[in-house]
Amino acid sequence: MAVTLDAQLLEILACPSPDHAPLTPGAPGDPAADALTCTSCGRVFPVRDGIPVLLLDEAITPGSGEDAERVSRDEPTSDGA
């Protein structure tokens, strides 16, 4: 399922890293994923129950393909979060 956030909300959301870059819907390789991707650092943030989880600890870093697949399926992290 693709992320469906209000356009105005999506316009003001930004990556919580020091760059504060805009976010785009979907994940790299899966534009329909329930996730938001940073346009600068490439971190992928999950969207759970329609709520973006903008925590750096919850983000998937670029290059970790298995984790990106997990975000697209919205599975919990290995630490039980």
N, C-alpha and C positions, 0 to 999 in steps of 0.2 A: 504494500500500500504506500502510495506517495504521501509526502508531508503536505498537509493542508493547513497552512497558517495564514492568518490575515496578512494581506500585502503590506499594510502599514507596520505591523509588528515585525515582519521579516525585514523591512527596510531599516529598522532601528536596532535589530539584534546584531551583535558583533562577537567575535571570538574573544574569550576572556584572557588570552595571552597578551603580553604587553603591546603587540601590534594593533590590537582592536580592529582587525579587518572584518569586512562584511562576510556574511554567511550565505551559502547557496543551498537550495533544497537538494536532497539526494546524497549519495556517496559516489566516489569515483568508481566507474564501472557498473554502477547500479543507480540510475537516476530516480528509480521508484522506491528506493530504500527509505525507511523511516529514520532519517538522519539529516543533519545539516553539516556542510563542509566549509571550512575556512578558506577564503580565496587567497590568503597569504601563506599560512603555514601548512595547509592541507589536512589539519586535524579533522576528524569526523566525530561529531557529537550526536549521540542517539536522541531520538524523540520518542518518549514513552507516554502512551495514552494522550497524545496530542500536546505534551509538554516538553519543550527542549531542555535537555540536561546539559547545561553549559558549565560543566565542571572539568577542569583540566585532567583530573584523576580519572574521569570517566571517558575521556576522549580517546579515540583510536588514532595512533600516529601513522603518518604515511609510510607505506611499504610493509605493513603487517597485514597481508592479504587474508589470512584466516580470521583475524579480528574484524576486518571490514565485512566479511561474510556474516559474522556474528551480529554486527550492528544491523545489517540488512534483514536478518531474521529476528532481531530484537530479543536475543537470548541473554540471560544474565551473565555477568562476568564470572570468571573462575573463582573469585574471592567471595562469591555469594551475593554481591551487590545487585 
